[in-house]
């Protein structure tokens, strides 16, 4: 029996696939618990430069959390805290992965599906995708880290609109507010994500990963003159990828970057 969440290795692109078509890829607590291990495995594999998270052939990215579990995993305050911690750890693993992660969104991307997509570096949606954040429909509050990511993506006013109303957005509206980054034709979100992933994989992976650290550091409190930020900038001039990139430019050839 296929796992409802698994890693498909590849060179240079790895894919984490949600495979629960009977539930439109609704995210169970077991799926959330498995996600950090899959991220760690992908980070440890030298063949994988970029990751894509997608919903396979199901026609949906993720139609939210598995509400059938709620009476078990949220039935007491302590169990709700523990279950929330499992989900928060999964999303943190995605957000903090040193390698770039893209989400390819087809069909429904609701609730926890949006939380997962917001933790990735890029969100590419099919033109027929529909997205919404619906805790207010259930009498709940969006978790702190999910709310932080939403605010970073769309700003305060739009975040309040989405959370207060719980409305479901068509993909073009999601693009216009920054909830997704690019649109693709119906059924082509994964192909578009793979195309972008190949572009990223052709660049210096030292640079890509260091840029991701720089952005995360600046978002979390680094200043222009923070030692960590300045050191990260200066490290580039001492790295083999810079020497290779400079030589390739002068020789008018494609650089052969080594870091993976």
C-alpha positions as CSV (number, residue, x, y, z in Angstrom):
1,X,0.0,0.0,0.0
2,X,1.4,3.4,-1.0
3,X,2.1,5.8,1.8
4,X,-0.2,8.9,1.8
5,X,3.0,11.0,1.9
6,X,6.2,10.0,0.3
7,X,9.5,11.3,-1.2
8,X,10.2,10.6,-4.9
9,X,14.0,11.2,-5.3
10,X,15.4,12.6,-8.5
11,X,18.4,14.4,-9.9
12,X,18.2,17.4,-9.6
13,X,14.6,17.6,-8.4
14,X,13.0,15.6,-5.6
15,X,9.2,15.5,-5.1
16,X,7.2,15.1,-1.9
17,X,3.9,13.7,-3.0
18,X,0.6,13.8,-1.1
19,X,-1.2,10.6,-2.1
20,X,-4.6,10.4,-0.5
21,X,-7.0,10.9,-3.4
22,X,-10.0,9.5,-1.6
23,X,-9.8,12.4,0.9
24,X,-8.6,15.0,-1.7
25,X,-5.3,14.8,0.1
26,X,-6.7,16.0,3.4
27,X,-3.8,16.1,5.8
28,X,-3.8,13.6,8.7
29,X,-1.8,14.0,11.8
30,X,0.3,11.0,10.7
31,X,1.1,12.8,7.4
32,X,2.2,15.9,9.3
33,X,4.4,13.7,11.6
34,X,6.1,12.1,8.6
35,X,6.9,15.3,6.9
36,X,10.0,16.4,8.8
37,X,11.7,13.0,8.2
38,X,11.1,13.3,4.4
39,X,12.5,16.8,4.4
40,X,15.6,15.6,6.3
41,X,16.0,12.7,3.9
42,X,15.8,15.1,0.9
43,X,18.3,17.5,2.4
44,X,20.8,14.6,3.0
45,X,20.6,13.4,-0.6
46,X,23.3,15.1,-2.8
47,X,21.3,14.3,-6.0
48,X,18.4,16.6,-4.9
49,X,18.9,20.3,-5.4
50,X,15.3,21.5,-5.3
51,X,12.1,20.0,-3.8
52,X,8.6,20.2,-5.1
53,X,5.5,19.4,-2.9
54,X,2.4,18.4,-4.9
55,X,-0.7,16.4,-4.8
56,X,0.1,13.8,-7.4
57,X,-2.7,12.8,-9.8
58,X,-5.5,13.3,-7.3
59,X,-6.6,16.7,-8.8
60,X,-6.1,18.4,-5.4
61,X,-3.1,19.8,-3.5
62,X,-4.7,19.4,-0.1
63,X,-8.3,20.0,0.8
64,X,-7.4,20.9,4.4
65,X,-7.0,19.0,7.6
66,X,-8.6,15.6,8.1
67,X,-11.6,16.8,10.1
68,X,-12.6,13.2,10.9
69,X,-9.6,13.2,13.3
70,X,-10.6,16.3,15.2
71,X,-12.6,14.5,17.9
72,X,-9.5,12.5,18.8
73,X,-6.6,14.9,18.3
74,X,-8.2,18.0,19.7
75,X,-10.5,16.6,22.3
76,X,-8.6,18.1,25.2
77,X,-6.5,21.2,25.6
78,X,-3.3,19.1,26.1
79,X,-4.0,16.9,23.1
80,X,-4.7,20.0,21.0
81,X,-1.4,21.5,22.1
82,X,0.4,18.3,21.3
83,X,-1.2,18.0,17.9
84,X,-0.6,21.6,17.1
85,X,3.1,21.1,18.0
86,X,3.3,18.2,15.5
87,X,1.9,20.3,12.7
88,X,4.0,23.3,13.6
89,X,7.2,21.2,13.5
90,X,6.2,19.9,10.1
91,X,5.7,23.4,8.7
92,X,8.9,24.6,10.3
93,X,10.8,21.8,8.7
94,X,9.6,22.9,5.3
95,X,10.2,26.6,6.0
96,X,13.7,26.1,7.3
97,X,14.9,23.5,4.8
98,X,18.2,24.7,3.5
99,X,17.2,23.7,-0.1
100,X,14.6,25.5,-2.1
101,X,11.0,24.1,-1.9
102,X,8.3,24.8,-4.4
103,X,4.6,23.9,-4.2
104,X,2.6,22.9,-7.3
105,X,-1.1,23.5,-6.6
106,X,-3.9,21.9,-8.5
107,X,-7.5,21.9,-7.4
108,X,-8.4,22.4,-3.8
109,X,-5.8,24.1,-1.5
110,X,-7.7,24.9,1.7
111,X,-6.9,25.3,5.4
112,X,-3.9,23.2,6.2
113,X,-3.1,22.9,2.5
114,X,-2.6,26.7,2.4
115,X,-0.5,26.4,5.6
116,X,1.8,23.9,3.8
117,X,2.0,25.9,0.6
118,X,2.9,29.1,2.6
119,X,5.8,27.3,4.2
120,X,7.4,26.7,0.7
121,X,9.6,29.2,-1.1
122,X,7.4,29.5,-4.2
123,X,3.7,28.6,-4.9
124,X,2.7,27.8,-8.4
125,X,-1.0,27.3,-9.0
126,X,-3.0,26.0,-11.9
127,X,-5.5,28.5,-13.2
128,X,-8.4,26.3,-11.9
129,X,-7.0,26.0,-8.4
130,X,-9.0,27.3,-5.5
131,X,-7.5,28.5,-2.2
132,X,-9.0,29.4,1.2
133,X,-8.2,29.6,4.9
134,X,-11.2,28.5,6.8
135,X,-10.7,28.3,10.6
136,X,-13.4,30.9,11.2
137,X,-15.9,28.5,9.6
138,X,-15.0,26.0,12.3
139,X,-14.8,28.3,15.3
140,X,-11.0,28.1,15.4
141,X,-8.0,30.4,15.2
142,X,-5.2,30.2,12.6
143,X,-2.0,29.1,14.4
144,X,0.7,31.7,15.2
145,X,3.3,30.5,12.7
146,X,0.7,30.0,9.9
147,X,-0.6,33.6,10.6
148,X,3.0,35.0,10.5
149,X,3.6,33.4,7.1
150,X,0.3,34.6,5.8
151,X,1.0,38.2,6.9
152,X,4.4,38.0,5.2
153,X,2.8,36.9,2.0
154,X,-0.3,39.2,1.7
155,X,-0.1,41.9,4.4
156,X,-2.4,42.6,7.3
157,X,-5.5,43.9,5.6
158,X,-5.7,41.0,3.1
159,X,-4.9,38.5,5.8
160,X,-7.8,39.7,7.9
161,X,-10.1,39.5,4.9
162,X,-9.1,35.9,4.2
163,X,-9.3,34.8,7.8
164,X,-12.4,36.7,8.9
165,X,-14.4,35.6,5.8
166,X,-13.0,32.1,5.2
167,X,-13.8,32.8,1.5
168,X,-12.5,30.5,-1.2
169,X,-10.4,32.3,-3.9
170,X,-10.0,31.5,-7.5
171,X,-6.4,31.2,-8.6
172,X,-6.2,34.6,-10.4
173,X,-7.4,36.4,-7.2
174,X,-4.8,34.4,-5.2
175,X,-2.1,35.6,-7.6
176,X,-3.2,39.2,-7.4
177,X,-2.9,39.3,-3.6
178,X,0.4,37.4,-3.4
179,X,-1.0,34.2,-2.0
180,X,0.5,32.4,-4.9
181,X,3.5,33.5,-7.0
182,X,2.7,32.2,-10.5
183,X,-0.1,30.7,-12.5
184,X,0.0,27.8,-14.9
185,X,-2.6,26.3,-17.2
186,X,-5.0,23.8,-15.8
187,X,-3.2,20.6,-15.1
188,X,0.3,22.2,-15.7
189,X,1.2,23.4,-12.3
190,X,3.7,20.6,-11.7
191,X,5.3,21.0,-15.1
192,X,5.7,24.8,-14.4
193,X,7.2,24.0,-11.0
194,X,9.6,21.6,-12.6
195,X,10.7,24.2,-15.1
196,X,11.4,26.7,-12.4
197,X,13.2,24.1,-10.3
198,X,15.5,23.3,-13.2
199,X,16.4,27.0,-13.6
200,X,17.2,27.1,-9.9
201,X,19.2,23.9,-10.0
202,X,21.4,25.3,-12.7
203,X,22.7,28.0,-10.4
204,X,25.2,27.9,-7.6
205,X,23.6,25.9,-4.9
206,X,25.9,27.5,-2.4
207,X,24.5,30.9,-3.5
208,X,20.9,29.7,-3.5
209,X,21.1,28.2,0.0
210,X,23.0,31.2,1.3
211,X,20.5,33.6,-0.2
212,X,17.7,31.7,1.5
213,X,19.6,32.0,4.9
214,X,20.1,35.7,4.3
215,X,16.4,36.3,3.6
216,X,15.3,34.3,6.6
217,X,17.8,36.1,8.8
218,X,16.7,39.5,7.7
219,X,13.0,38.5,8.3
220,X,13.8,37.3,11.8
221,X,15.7,40.3,13.0
222,X,19.1,40.7,11.3
223,X,20.1,44.3,10.4
224,X,22.2,45.5,7.5
225,X,25.3,45.5,9.7
226,X,24.6,42.3,11.7
227,X,27.7,40.2,11.9
228,X,25.9,37.1,10.6
229,X,24.6,38.9,7.6
230,X,27.9,40.5,6.7
231,X,29.8,37.3,7.2
232,X,27.4,35.4,4.9
233,X,27.9,38.0,2.2
234,X,31.7,37.9,2.6
235,X,31.8,34.1,2.6
236,X,30.8,34.0,-1.0
237,X,34.1,35.6,-2.1
238,X,36.0,32.7,-0.5
239,X,33.8,29.9,-1.9
240,X,34.8,27.6,-4.8
241,X,31.6,28.4,-6.6
242,X,32.6,32.1,-6.9
243,X,35.9,31.1,-8.4
244,X,34.2,28.7,-10.8
245,X,31.5,31.3,-11.7
246,X,34.0,34.0,-12.4
247,X,36.2,31.7,-14.5
248,X,33.2,30.4,-16.5
249,X,32.1,34.0,-17.2
250,X,35.5,35.0,-18.5
251,X,35.8,31.8,-20.5
252,X,32.3,32.2,-21.9
253,X,31.2,28.7,-20.8
254,X,28.6,27.2,-18.5
255,X,29.8,27.0,-14.9
256,X,30.3,23.6,-13.3
257,X,29.2,24.3,-9.7
258,X,30.0,21.4,-7.3
259,X,27.9,22.0,-4.2
260,X,24.7,20.1,-4.0
